[in-house]
Structure formats: structure tokens, C-alpha cells
Amino acid sequence: MWCRRALALSGSGRSLVGVRFATTVPMSQFEAAKIKYDENVETLEVVRKRLNHPLSLAEKIVYSHLDDPHKQDLVRGESYLRLRPDRVAMQDATAQMAMLQFISSGLPRVHVPSTIHCDHLIEAKEGAETDLLRAKDVNKEVYDFLASASAKYGVGFWKPGSGIIHQIILENYAYPGVMVIGTDSHTPNGGGLGGICIGVGGADAVDVMAGLPWELKCPKLIGVKLTGSLKGWTTPKDVILKLAGILTVKGGTGAIVEYFGSGVESLSCTGMGTICNMGAEIGATTSVFPYTKSMDRYLRATGRSDIADLSTKYSGSLLTSDDGAKYDRVIEINLSELEPHVNGPFTPDLATPISELGARAKENDWPMDIKVGLIGSCTNSSYEDMGRAASIARQALNKGVKAKAGFTITPGSEQIRATIARDGVDAPLKEIGGQVLANACGPCIGQWNRQDIKKGDKNTIVTSYNRNFTGRNDANPETHAFVTSPEMVTAMVIGGRLDFNPETDYLTAADGSQFKLDSPFGDELPAKGFDRGEDTYQAPPSSGDSLAVNVDSKSDRLQLLSPFDKWNGKDLEEMVVLIKVKGKCTTDHISAAGPWLKYRGHLDNISNNLLIAATNSENEQANSVRNQMTGEFGSVPDTARAYKAKGQNWIVIGDENYGEGSSREHAALEPRHLGGRAVIVKSFARIHETNLKKQGMLALTFADPTDYNKVRPDDRIAIRGLPEFAPGKQLTCVLTHSDGSSASFPLNHTFNEAQIEWFRSGSALNRMAQIFAK
């Protein structure tokens, strides 16, 4: 059904002669494609002989997927690797643009196993059943498009209600040693099952689906040595919350985080998934754990005993690190000494041990009363998570106590929902006041029609999610969102206050007596096995040649793409500054989610949210910039459109870690669509920098970060040196100030030869079309 190689398209010189395909174990129950451990090991042996040093687990998996192991440069932090991922996973919000781009390629079918998961477009409001029915109605056009495109091009389709992409991948598709790229930043969740799973933009996914090698800068390695074992209220979530406090939101940029040490064996597979999932919040390329007994148990519990047996055979050669493997940095965390953490507000790296939270909240005037607690999401919605949270709820019920705050429960998948319902795990959570939401992302990504407060009300929520940027969950900039474990969220909604510490504080029972909650407990896996629930999978037919995919030209949800213009061969001159961004600017700031998700398949319509949440340095306001042609202030999108209409090129100036957060490529497509040419910042987040390059934008950084201060909002800007654009060669920025004075300084970039061709061609998609035309 799928081709493992598309050498004619890639131009690769790699020969498949002598490669063994001895294993006959399918990659999943839904596909005929087989696991290729033998091929991985053979590729790895070539690399091992070249490097002649012990290899880490991350190196083994990454290098075993090289397109050309004989010739590939292998310098950490420098070389661009050409890789052959095993599969592609897309969520429905990003899949729209990915499939529109794939359609533009003209190819008849995907070259690797690929799936689409409908999880992002379901708004949480009234409860699971009602919300799901409403979503199916409101999003019918999009769902029909994705289902028909999946059928035509050979993509597996998981219908709305199936669950969150990362939980579905863990349950069905991830396995030790696999390489997955997914169009969502939390794709690294699969590292909990020993895979290298990396979040990318849709254009990267199109490359892989088209049979082309995928590029990744050779990651550095951060080793995290775990010792001891978790106890009491401490959970796997606290490992990554603690690590986020150490590394910050950009400390993992350009690196794979690899966990090792005696403490690893004490963690459940889904607990390791939680840790890897939130590795996105430290900027890591991905995170990974070595093959463990808990992975073996999870594979067998999810009906994949054949993969468990095979993984055990390859454990030493492929699925664990060599003794003496070297890391660029090592951090040690003693699980026995680790304290429960609550991170936030407004950033996931503001880490606070629970013992210090009350004092810190008082010191910073954070709202003490908790309005809502939310558990679930792709980060923490396993059977174990729900069981441990339920153990807390049962204790409260036994004392006649219920939640003092709103409480929501989001099962990660239909399988989790059905299993916790069968086993009665969800009953105490509902009985203390919890509302079960649809098997979807919901409030975690801003799909929350919140009714209990008004926008602008200062309030606190606690979640078991992964991200807590300003306005992330409910579009209210005054919501103080804190992330912690589902067990701690459950305890805190029972306590009702941010300064409630279940390790030390007492609650009042219905009879007036005082009691303290015991530490949580729950089964790692269901004793009766998993209940798969409703069948929500649509397999693609063997051929889609007779099928059609239609996009209505009048639709406000979907729009076929037109190629971006090619570079004209000259330097960029007389550009204006659309906005000089001050401070944090995530992809949520650049292309907001929430109600805008419905336009993810319509580039022109979603471009109306371009940078509307970013702070303008000129006036300290959001969505208010000066039109340099008229002198009047207006919204960012309107001003960009005005420039485009007049043929006026513009650029964006940004701060540190620009584009952190989601993998959404719309944050790169929108500025390109509205006439942007370059983004110059102090530093980039990895995925966003690549996404900009893919769309033909110049992603540049100040060689001296203080040069950011030289740029004035009313400058005319030139970028020179483009005719000689080359890897490692600086470009020059020339500023012409409104008073007639000028300044210039060097700009750095990380473009390689192939990426420079994207710029020259106008986009990576344009370049792909050129390759296919040859």
C-alpha cells in the first residue's frame, strides 16, 4: 500500500541492495506496512562504524532513519539530516492545510502510512454528547473534506469523537524505535513508548507523504538521569514541571531530551508519555525513553503483543542507549526527593513546589479562589491518570464533600472513555461535580465556550494540561492558568483555593470533622483490558482513483491554495515594519486558536487573526499598529492588507524565542499571504523557524541581540546580500530612519542550500513542484 522509498523523486543515491526486510510484524492493526527493525539496524551499523563511539538511544533511532547513512554529515547542532520517517500523523486543524498542499502536489497517493485525527474542532460547552453533535453539524464541510481527501489519497481517518491525536497514536501507532512526524507540537508524546516523535508544520508532513526525505538539524542531546522512585502525591507530570523550571521554555531548543537511569523503570508507559508530551514546553525537538517493562505491558494491553515480542529482541541493539553514550548536558532528578509542582501562571516554566505555592500566590496577588479545575487532555488522560484522580474524589465523597469549583474531565480517547465508564472510574469524578467533555482537545487549546466569568475578570483555573499562555484556554487575558497533575487538580478543586496543599492541609467533612486526603492511587492498566468503545476509524480504500475531493469556491471554511510568488533575484529594499513585537510572542499570539480554528482551511480568512495578540512596542497595545503610508493606527491584519494592496513589502521584528508553542504553520502562512517578506528576531523556536522557511519567508536573527533596540517602528528597512545568499554567510540589514539617519548591522540565518532554494522558488511547495516536473 505504501512505498518505503521514493528514490526517483528524492534524488537520493542510497541503494536498497542488501537491505533485509525479515520482520513480518505490521506497524499497526490497521495497515499492511511492516516494522523495519532489520533495516534500521543495518543503517545504524553504517553510522556506528563511521562515528566509532557509543550511541545514545536518540542517536540510534534518528540515525537508523537516515536517507543516506554513508554520506550524511553527522555534527550535532550543525548538520541537516535527511531522514525517512515511518509515518505521518495530522490533527484536523492542521490537516486541512496539509492536505490542501498535498493536493497541490498532484501526487495520487501518500508514500508512507498517514492518519488524520478529528480532535481540535470540538468546542466544550454543555457536555460530551451535545458538544460532539454540535461540532459534527458546524464542521460538517471540513469533516467531509478531510474524510474524502483521506479516502482518495490513502490516509487513515479517525472521526470526531475518536479522541486526541496523541492518545490515539500511543494506543495504536507508536512503538519503540519508530519515527513519527506529526502536525502538532505535542507529537513527542509517543516518546513515552520509545519512539522519536517530532512535531512539524504541514509542509514538512507533505514532504514525507510525497516520498521526499525530511530535513532536521542534527539535534544536540540533553540527558536527564532519573534516580529513586515516585512516592506520595508526586507524579510523572512533576518530572517535566520541575525540568521546565530548570531549562525554561527555550532551554531545550535544538535538542532531544533523553531520559535514563534507574528511576526510569519505576514509571508507567503513559506516565513517560506525559513527560515527553510536555517536553514541547521547553522547546525540545522531542523527548524519548528507553524500552522498559512498562512499555512491554502497555503494548500487550493495547493488543500489540507481537510488537512487544519484537521490541524485546531488538532492545539492546536499537531501543536502549549504549554504555558510555555522551550527552551535551546532563541533568539529574531524584524522584524520591521530587515534590509536587504547580507551574504558572501565563508560562509553563514558572515552576513552584506545592509547599511554596500559597506564599508565592499571596506575594504576587494571584487570585486565591479557584474557579475551575480541568483534567484530561493529551498530556494527562490515561487510565492511570483518571484512576488516581478518582481515588481522590472517592475520599471526598466518603466524607460528604464535593468540589468547591467547577470541574471538567476530558477523556483522551474513545477507548479511555469507554474503559473508565465500564470500570466505574468516572463515577466519583462526576459525583463530586465533574462534567465529562468530549474526547477532544477542548479547553486545552481554547475550544471552551466558558460561561462562568466575563472576559476581563481576574480569576484562577488549574489544569492538567501542558500550556498556559495568556488567554490560551478561554481567550481571557486575566485568567491565571496553572498546570499540574490531574490528581493535584482534583484535590485543589475540592479544597477550592490555590493555597490548598493536600500534603499538609485538612478539609472539613460534612459532619464537621477534619480530615486529610490520602495520597492518590490507581491501576496502571485496566485489569479487564481496554474497551475500545465505538468504532470511529475509516480505513482508506485500496485505490482512490475514482474518488473526488471538492472544495466550494464560495466556502468560508476551505480554500484551494495558489502558489506564492518567486524571489525576483534582488535585495529587498524600502520595506516597512508591520510591527515591532515586544516580549513573548507565541504562535498563539501570531495566529490565535479558539474561534479562529474554523478557518484553518481558508488561508485568506484566517489571515484576519495575524498577530492580533502580539504587543506592539510603539504603543504597548495589542492589534494596534501605525500604517506607515497613512500615519493612522489600525489592526495588524488590516494594515498588512493595505500594504499588500499597494505592493509595499513589510517585515516583522521580534524578541526572544519567537514562535514558541504550537506547530501551527498558519503563523508562517499568514504573513507570507499578506505580503510579508522577512521576520527578524533575537531567537526563534525550532518549528516556527522551519515553517517560515517552508513558506519562502526569510527567518533571520540579530547577530547582536541588542540591535533589536536600533529598529524604530517607522524605519525603512533593506536586507542586502540576497543575490549571494549562502549557508553560513551573513546578510546585512540597513535601517533608514525617518530623520534621515541610518544604521546597519549583520543578520544571521540557519538556511542550508535546500532551504535557500525554497526561498528562491517562493516556497518549499513551489520547489517540490519543480522537482516533480523534471
LUMKE-273984 format. One line per 5 residues: their letters; for each residue y, z, x of C-alpha. Coordinates in steps of 0.001 Angstrom, whole numbers. Layout:
A = Y,Z,X | ...
END
This chain:
MWCRR = 0,0,0 | 2403,785,2825 | 2837,-747,6270 | 2859,1758,9136 | 4783,-673,11328
ALALS = 7218,-3487,10740 | 7483,-4727,14304 | 8838,-8123,13440 | 11810,-6504,11738 | 12432,-3778,14267
GSGRS = 12281,-5852,17408 | 10132,-3127,18944 | 7881,-4139,21790 | 5320,-1463,21023 | 1760,-2728,20759
LVGVR = -727,-1160,18380 | -3661,-2348,20501 | -5974,549,21262 | -4370,2900,18729 | -7096,4793,16880
FATTV = -6951,5452,13151 | -10022,7647,12985 | -8837,10187,10421 | -9524,9358,6792 | -7650,12209,5123
PMSQF = -4935,10976,2723 | -1375,12198,3239 | -1365,13359,-380 | -3436,13125,-3533 | -1012,10523,-4867
EAAKI = -1320,7978,-2035 | -3865,5994,-89 | -1963,6252,3220 | -3809,8386,5769 | -2716,11126,8146
KYDEN = -2490,9615,11637 | -3093,12598,13922 | -5098,10421,16306 | -2191,8033,16699 | 206,10960,17114
VETLE = -1913,12459,19887 | -2224,9124,21687 | 1531,8606,21563 | 2072,12150,22754 | -210,11657,25751
VVRKR = 2033,8843,26972 | 5029,11159,26763 | 3187,14074,28331 | 2333,12009,31413 | 5941,10875,31729
LNHPL = 7507,14325,31390 | 4801,16308,33160 | 5802,19671,31736 | 4633,21953,28888 | 5835,20777,25475
SLAEK = 7232,22794,22622 | 5947,22257,19086 | 9135,20431,18116 | 8777,18100,21091 | 5162,17398,20227
IVYSH = 5885,16390,16660 | 9081,14464,17390 | 7768,12628,20438 | 4482,11799,18712 | 6529,9736,16254
LDDPH = 8333,7654,18869 | 8523,3915,18266 | 8076,3140,21953 | 6841,6150,23960 | 6574,4121,27159
KQDLV = 10244,3131,27407 | 12109,5697,25313 | 14712,7759,27205 | 13998,11465,26649 | 17026,13551,27584
RGESY = 17787,16443,25276 | 21234,16230,23749 | 21859,12727,25132 | 19206,10119,24359 | 18987,8431,20995
LRLRP = 15362,8474,19904 | 13868,5628,17880 | 11373,7253,15551 | 8826,6308,12908 | 8857,8975,10157
DRVAM = 5791,9306,7957 | 7601,9417,4654 | 10932,9459,2794 | 11972,11883,33 | 15069,11436,-2143
QDATA = 16644,13604,-4818 | 18118,11865,-7849 | 21797,12307,-6970 | 21446,10679,-3542 | 18589,8361,-4546
QMAML = 20919,6328,-6728 | 22985,5111,-3791 | 19935,4876,-1523 | 18110,2624,-3982 | 21234,544,-4616
QFISS = 21422,-14,-854 | 17700,-809,-665 | 18097,-3351,-3457 | 20872,-4958,-1402 | 18430,-5389,1498
GLPRV = 16420,-7914,-505 | 13081,-6413,525 | 10293,-6446,-2082 | 8742,-3051,-1362 | 9142,94,731
HVPST = 7246,227,4037 | 6476,3963,4073 | 5414,6405,1342 | 8560,7384,-543 | 9387,9528,-3554
IHCDH = 12324,10264,-5865 | 12760,13699,-7434 | 14928,14352,-10511 | 16410,17783,-9869 | 20188,17512,-9349
LIEAK = 21491,16218,-12678 | 20337,19048,-14975 | 23208,21345,-15921 | 22440,25016,-16547 | 23983,26295,-19763
EGAET = 21695,27518,-22541 | 18226,27763,-21028 | 15393,25655,-19690 | 14238,23667,-22722 | 17663,22946,-24221
DLLRA = 19234,22112,-20864 | 16409,19745,-19931 | 16556,17878,-23241 | 20326,17515,-22925 | 20007,16245,-19351
KDVNK = 17449,13629,-20361 | 19860,12378,-23009 | 23063,12490,-20946 | 21452,10983,-17860 | 19127,8507,-19566
EVYDF = 20746,5481,-17938 | 20354,6958,-14453 | 16815,8193,-15009 | 15795,4802,-16387 | 17327,3084,-13359
LASAS = 15547,5358,-10897 | 12220,5077,-12740 | 12379,1287,-12909 | 13563,925,-9306 | 10758,3241,-8201
AKYGV = 8170,1154,-10037 | 9488,-2136,-8688 | 9786,-1080,-5057 | 6696,1130,-4745 | 8269,4587,-4877
GFWKP = 6674,7642,-6494 | 8861,9073,-9262 | 8995,12730,-10257 | 10567,13015,-13686 | 13240,15526,-14719
GSGII = 11619,18921,-15206 | 9216,18406,-12286 | 11099,20802,-10068 | 13287,20881,-6993 | 12556,18243,-4371
HQIIL = 11823,20690,-1554 | 9351,22738,-3582 | 7570,19550,-4700 | 7408,18347,-1094 | 5962,21675,69
ENYAY = 3368,21709,-2719 | 2262,18092,-2381 | 3521,16169,635 | 4397,18366,3606 | 1682,19172,6108
PGVMV = 1544,20344,9728 | 2818,17693,12126 | 4311,15389,9505 | 7745,13835,9998 | 9732,13539,6775
IGTDS = 13293,12423,6298 | 14934,13395,3045 | 18277,12620,1467 | 19122,16286,1088 | 20283,18718,3739
HTPNG = 17612,21284,2863 | 14731,18928,3631 | 13877,21247,6602 | 12179,23487,4010 | 8987,21603,4968
GGLGG = 9112,23216,8406 | 7505,26215,6737 | 4335,24117,6577 | 4661,22997,10180 | 6394,19651,9676
ICIGV = 9511,18168,11218 | 11516,17519,8065 | 15106,16355,8502 | 17996,15865,6098 | 19734,12486,6294
GGADA = 22072,10206,4384 | 20824,7475,2086 | 21464,4710,4609 | 19057,6392,7037 | 16457,6522,4282
VDVMA = 16984,2812,3623 | 16303,2031,7295 | 12968,3822,7167 | 11982,2384,3788 | 12823,-1062,5184
GLPWE = 10439,-594,8100 | 13069,-130,10795 | 12968,2622,13416 | 15127,5617,12612 | 17589,6949,15185
LKCPK = 18087,10599,16051 | 19887,12060,19027 | 17249,13866,21069 | 17634,17455,19854 | 18110,20460,22033
LIGVK = 15755,23356,21360 | 16615,26847,20206 | 13610,29153,20378 | 13534,32152,18068 | 10954,34707,19164
LTGSL = 9772,36897,16313 | 8058,40196,17080 | 6901,43047,14864 | 6403,42642,11122 | 8498,42892,7984
KGWTT = 8492,46111,6012 | 10147,47728,3028 | 12947,45696,1496 | 13191,43247,4396 | 12057,39697,3599
PKDVI = 11770,36329,5367 | 15204,35481,3948 | 16691,38213,6120 | 15470,36445,9249 | 17694,33442,8593
LKLAG = 20542,35552,7225 | 20503,37505,10485 | 20231,34307,12532 | 23174,32768,10665 | 25266,35729,11709
ILTVK = 24256,35153,15331 | 24634,31376,15518 | 27345,30771,12852 | 27499,27640,10701 | 27683,25330,13700
GGTGA = 25599,27138,16315 | 22506,25083,15612 | 24209,21694,15633 | 22223,19117,17566 | 19225,21427,17936
IVEYF = 15854,22081,16401 | 15130,25751,15811 | 11526,26561,16700 | 10028,29923,15780 | 7319,31520,17893
GSGVE = 5978,34932,18844 | 3579,37494,17425 | 5724,38088,14355 | 5146,34565,13063 | 1585,35357,11938
SLSCT = 2863,38060,9580 | 4896,35590,7492 | 3699,33688,4438 | 3944,29908,4394 | 6551,29929,1635
GMGTI = 8461,32655,3483 | 8615,30405,6525 | 9806,27630,4210 | 12695,29864,3130 | 13711,30421,6752
CNMGA = 13557,26704,7588 | 15364,25727,4397 | 18440,27771,5210 | 18450,26565,8793 | 20733,23872,7386
EIGAT = 23404,26574,7126 | 23527,26973,10907 | 23857,23226,11406 | 20354,22809,12833 | 18754,19369,12849
TSVFP = 15690,21101,11416 | 13506,24166,11913 | 9763,24478,12381 | 6931,26997,12611 | 3595,26578,14414
YTKSM = 373,26214,12471 | -738,29605,11133 | -3412,31102,8917 | -905,31394,6090 | -337,27627,6253
DRYLR = -4099,27173,6031 | -4198,29433,2956 | -1324,27595,1307 | -2848,24155,1894 | -6110,25299,310
ATGRS = -4319,26971,-2608 | -2463,23726,-3337 | -5634,21633,-3348 | -5469,20286,197 | -8465,21820,1925
DIADL = -9163,18518,3682 | -5735,18650,5341 | -6282,22320,6242 | -9569,21444,7952 | -7980,18547,9817
STKYS = -4960,20613,10877 | -7202,23294,12294 | -8896,20698,14520 | -5546,19490,15882 | -3901,22908,16096
GSLLT = -3922,23208,19878 | -3205,19617,20818 | -474,18853,18307 | 507,21698,15987 | 1403,24560,18324
SDDGA = 3534,24722,21464 | 2153,24703,24986 | 2266,27871,27035 | 5385,27779,29169 | 7383,25491,26867
KYDRV = 11087,25623,27707 | 13954,26148,25275 | 17671,25642,25799 | 18295,29051,24286 | 16033,31881,23138
IEINL = 16941,34482,20531 | 14648,37427,19800 | 14415,39162,16433 | 12234,42235,15949 | 11031,42023,12350
SELEP = 10131,45718,12355 | 13770,46621,13027 | 15374,43942,10861 | 17473,45244,7972 | 18007,43500,4622
HVNGP = 21145,41366,4721 | 23683,40081,2218 | 25790,37183,3519 | 29174,36090,2274 | 31473,35588,567
FTPDL = 32656,31981,995 | 30480,31236,4028 | 26746,31755,4670 | 27223,33086,8207 | 29203,36206,7314
ATPIS = 26181,38465,7736 | 26223,42073,6567 | 23321,44535,6638 | 22838,46147,3220 | 23659,49556,4707
ELGAR = 27156,48318,5600 | 27882,46148,2580 | 29575,48750,400 | 32032,49788,3082 | 32792,46196,4037
AKEND = 33318,45237,390 | 35778,48096,-82 | 37579,47249,3155 | 38024,43596,2132 | 38735,44246,-1565
WPMDI = 35743,42236,-2723 | 35081,42707,-6454 | 32530,45508,-6753 | 31161,44776,-10207 | 28508,42077,-10144
KVGLI = 28983,39580,-12946 | 25825,37509,-12481 | 22726,37568,-10295 | 20800,34330,-9832 | 17326,33995,-8319
GSCTN = 15248,30926,-7569 | 16500,27626,-6101 | 14828,25566,-3393 | 15254,28451,-950 | 13508,31244,-2809
SSYED = 11387,30237,-5789 | 7821,30639,-4613 | 5101,32551,-6442 | 5522,35350,-3913 | 9309,35443,-4388
MGRAA = 9017,35672,-8157 | 6248,38258,-7969 | 8213,40544,-5667 | 11324,40253,-7846 | 9194,41023,-10900
SIARQ = 7889,44199,-9215 | 11459,45491,-9115 | 12091,44554,-12732 | 8925,46386,-13853 | 10069,49596,-12187
ALNKG = 13381,49429,-14028 | 11679,48741,-17358 | 9355,51680,-16845 | 12468,53848,-16677 | 14120,52211,-19684
VKAKA = 16684,50376,-17554 | 17791,46744,-17761 | 20169,44540,-15803 | 23826,45534,-15862 | 24881,41972,-15015
GFTIT = 23954,38504,-16145 | 20666,37358,-14647 | 19116,33907,-14296 | 15737,32748,-12993 | 15169,29214,-11663
PGSEQ = 11523,28288,-11026 | 11275,25887,-8103 | 8771,23590,-9756 | 6790,22994,-12911 | 3789,24387,-11039
IRATI = 5612,27628,-10276 | 6952,27879,-13844 | 3527,27354,-15390 | 1799,29752,-12993 | 4239,32651,-13343
ARDGV = 4160,32186,-17127 | 349,32237,-17184 | 201,35339,-14978 | 2980,37182,-16816 | 5179,37309,-13726
DAPLK = 8192,36013,-15626 | 7884,38567,-18462 | 9585,41562,-16793 | 12290,39307,-15362 | 13122,38116,-18863
EIGGQ = 12752,41569,-20369 | 15439,43102,-18158 | 17803,40401,-19444 | 16962,37337,-17408 | 17388,33784,-18662
VLANA = 14935,31204,-17371 | 16646,27966,-16380 | 15147,24506,-15955 | 13019,23624,-12933 | 16019,22161,-11150
CGPCI = 18851,22910,-8741 | 21280,24109,-11401 | 23910,26652,-10323 | 22895,26396,-6664 | 24647,23007,-6443
GQWNR = 27360,23672,-9029 | 25431,22446,-12062 | 26403,25531,-14027 | 28367,25491,-17267 | 29464,29065,-16776
QDIKK = 30900,30777,-19845 | 31331,34455,-18919 | 34600,34074,-16971 | 37619,31799,-16819 | 38476,29683,-13807
GDKNT = 40694,31750,-11534 | 39087,35083,-12446 | 38207,37065,-9343 | 34548,38061,-9575 | 31315,38607,-7656
IVTSY = 27945,36922,-8007 | 24819,37485,-5903 | 22215,34757,-5469 | 19027,33943,-3609 | 20464,30504,-2854
NRNFT = 21415,29076,538 | 25077,28106,285 | 28136,29992,-923 | 31162,27882,-40 | 34313,28364,-2078
GRNDA = 33728,27104,-5626 | 30209,25950,-4737 | 28338,27451,-7676 | 30817,27420,-10554 | 33918,25499,-9340
NPETH = 35911,28745,-9434 | 37639,29381,-6080 | 37879,33093,-6923 | 34139,33600,-7295 | 32884,35695,-4392
AFVTS = 29319,34435,-3901 | 26856,36368,-1756 | 23402,35154,-676 | 20437,37444,-174 | 16754,37690,-1100
PEMVT = 15565,37423,-4730 | 14273,40999,-4508 | 17685,42257,-3459 | 19431,40192,-6154 | 17158,41721,-8795
AMVIG = 17848,45237,-7551 | 21589,44624,-7389 | 21859,43326,-10967 | 20018,46466,-12059 | 22435,48574,-10032
GRLDF = 25333,46439,-11222 | 27518,46840,-8158 | 27955,45247,-4765 | 27830,48649,-3069 | 24399,49483,-4538
NPETD = 21830,49907,-1778 | 18299,50164,-3212 | 17007,51605,49 | 19099,54775,-389 | 20778,54874,-3800
YLTAA = 19454,56306,-7052 | 19606,54918,-10569 | 19808,56757,-13879 | 16830,56319,-16201 | 17119,56140,-19990
DGSQF = 16193,59829,-20230 | 18950,60793,-17812 | 16716,61434,-14815 | 17397,59981,-11407 | 15026,57553,-9722
KLDSP = 14933,55284,-6691 | 13339,51867,-6628 | 10242,51485,-4510 | 10194,48570,-2083 | 9066,45257,-3608
FGDEL = 5558,43892,-3520 | 3839,40750,-4740 | 907,38448,-4111 | 1399,35725,-1537 | -582,33278,-3691
PAKGF = -1925,33405,-7263 | -5400,34927,-7483 | -6350,32455,-10236 | -4982,29471,-8363 | -1963,27414,-9314
DRGED = -1473,25982,-12797 | 90,22535,-12323 | 1623,22613,-15784 | 2871,19422,-17382 | 2143,16160,-15548
TYQAP = 5557,14826,-14565 | 4638,12265,-11908 | 4955,8491,-12332 | 2925,6546,-9787 | 4197,3084,-8829
PSSGD = 2092,66,-9829 | 270,-1864,-7105 | 2868,-4630,-7415 | 6390,-4618,-8783 | 6975,-8359,-8519
SLAVN = 7116,-8844,-12291 | 9399,-5864,-12898 | 13181,-5960,-13240 | 15865,-3409,-12418 | 19016,-3936,-14434
VDSKS = 22451,-2447,-13855 | 25011,-2941,-16606 | 28259,-4270,-15140 | 30157,-2141,-17692 | 28372,1084,-16773
DRLQL = 30434,4042,-15586 | 27351,5647,-14014 | 25905,2814,-11914 | 27494,52,-9873 | 25923,-2559,-7614
LSPFD = 27311,-2482,-4087 | 29435,-5094,-2338 | 29374,-5358,1476 | 32180,-3670,3392 | 34443,-5902,5470
KWNGK = 33602,-6585,9103 | 35727,-5402,12011 | 38339,-8025,12874 | 37883,-7684,16634 | 41242,-5987,17242
DLEEM = 42588,-2491,17850 | 43597,-525,14778 | 47380,-269,14615 | 50018,1255,12336 | 47607,3429,10378
VVLIK = 48906,6299,8250 | 47459,9778,7890 | 45959,10189,4434 | 45512,13907,5016 | 45506,16280,7939
VKGKC = 42908,18804,6845 | 43386,22443,7714 | 40398,24740,8157 | 36890,24461,6727 | 36087,21090,5238
TTDHI = 32516,20766,3997 | 31014,17810,2187 | 31796,19778,-982 | 35464,19533,-25 | 35154,15819,777
SAAGP = 33050,14801,-2231 | 32703,17588,-4769 | 29484,18047,-6717 | 29266,19765,-10137 | 30627,17439,-12847
WLKYR = 31036,14636,-10292 | 27294,14347,-9816 | 27092,11995,-12791 | 28989,9343,-10802 | 26739,9382,-7729
GHLDN = 25525,5868,-8577 | 29022,4438,-9119 | 30972,4293,-5879 | 34341,3445,-7375 | 34239,6210,-9980
ISNNL = 33009,8948,-7663 | 35696,7989,-5156 | 38116,9694,-7522 | 36982,13006,-6037 | 37745,12093,-2423
LIAAT = 38923,15178,-504 | 40300,16814,-3644 | 39219,20260,-2428 | 40453,19950,1161 | 43557,21872,2225
NSENE = 46487,19697,3323 | 48116,21146,6436 | 51517,19837,5356 | 51852,21967,2222 | 48788,24270,2296
QANSV = 47667,22778,-1026 | 44537,21008,-2196 | 44691,17488,-3626 | 48366,17037,-2899 | 49388,14619,-142
RNQMT = 52537,12667,616 | 52408,8911,172 | 53940,7741,3438 | 55076,4499,1810 | 56976,6100,-1095
GEFGS = 57596,9665,76 | 56132,11031,-3164 | 53312,13544,-3445 | 50169,12652,-5339 | 46431,13251,-5436
VPDTA = 44352,12278,-2420 | 42318,9581,-4239 | 45380,8050,-5908 | 47240,7937,-2611 | 44267,6325,-870
RAYKA = 44033,3717,-3618 | 47748,2999,-3293 | 47334,2392,433 | 44312,166,-161 | 46209,-1905,-2726
KGQNW = 48931,-2554,-133 | 46457,-3304,2676 | 47515,-162,4532 | 44781,1295,6741 | 44565,5066,6878
IVIGD = 42744,7841,8714 | 41766,11474,8159 | 42472,14244,10667 | 40105,17226,10525 | 39275,20587,12030
ENYGE = 36053,22136,13395 | 32552,21319,12089 | 33977,18731,9722 | 31465,17680,7053 | 29154,20692,7245
GSSRE = 26878,21336,4291 | 25187,18772,2117 | 23786,15478,3376 | 25678,13533,689 | 26649,10165,2115
HAALE = 29255,9738,-613 | 31500,11802,1663 | 31347,8812,4030 | 31117,6009,1477 | 34215,7093,-431
PRHLG = 36730,6987,2431 | 35325,3613,3513 | 35539,2260,-30 | 39164,3389,-399 | 40368,1800,2816
GRAVI = 39770,4467,5445 | 39075,3362,8999 | 38569,6494,11047 | 38081,10249,10920 | 39343,12188,13951
VKSFA = 38320,15840,14158 | 37726,18698,16567 | 33962,18551,15899 | 31507,17117,13360 | 28467,18359,11540
RIHET = 25491,16162,12515 | 24597,14457,9230 | 28158,13644,8238 | 28973,12136,11614 | 25966,9810,11286
NLKKQ = 26838,8952,7690 | 30348,7888,8727 | 28930,5660,11444 | 26471,4114,8984 | 29349,3027,6736
GMLAL = 31343,1404,9525 | 33818,4261,9933 | 34994,5439,13342 | 33805,9032,13742 | 35890,10336,16661
TFADP = 36671,13703,18216 | 39654,15002,20158 | 38749,15142,23855 | 41082,18138,23909 | 40852,20003,20577
TDYNK = 44459,21166,20944 | 45571,17540,20482 | 44950,18193,16783 | 48291,20004,16856 | 50093,16883,18096
VRPDD = 49326,14906,14951 | 52051,15006,12299 | 51400,14041,8671 | 53991,11234,8807 | 52769,9688,12074
RIAIR = 51797,6060,12519 | 48555,6011,14454 | 46832,3437,16622 | 43310,3536,18024 | 43045,1368,21110
GLPEF = 40207,202,23310 | 38069,-1144,20455 | 37534,-4615,21969 | 35898,-2803,24906 | 34145,-209,22678
APGKQ = 31091,1040,24592 | 28808,4091,24733 | 30371,6942,26682 | 33730,5187,27024 | 36716,6978,25542
LTCVL = 39106,5376,23087 | 42836,6107,23058 | 44875,7478,20184 | 48594,6613,20168 | 50923,8514,17836
THSDG = 54316,7181,16844 | 56344,9972,15284 | 58955,9399,12591 | 61712,10428,15033 | 60756,7536,17315
SSASF = 58976,9615,19942 | 55335,9031,20776 | 52272,10687,22260 | 48833,9552,23308 | 45550,11199,24147
PLNHT = 41869,10281,24658 | 39242,10350,21915 | 35540,10966,22415 | 32685,9488,20426 | 28887,9542,20363
FNEAQ = 28276,5907,19372 | 25384,4135,21064 | 25003,341,21274 | 23229,29,17931 | 25832,2186,16192
IEWFR = 28670,142,17696 | 27012,-2874,16088 | 27217,-1063,12748 | 30962,-712,13275 | 31400,-4332,14294
SGSAL = 29314,-5554,11352 | 31158,-3365,8875 | 28224,-1053,8117 | 24593,-388,9012 | 23577,-2183,5821
NRMAQ = 25503,-5281,6893 | 23772,-5104,10255 | 20377,-4831,8565 | 21135,-7971,6574 | 21968,-9772,9824
IFAK = 18651,-8700,11357 | 16637,-9809,8334 | 18457,-13158,8266 | 17296,-14021,11792
END
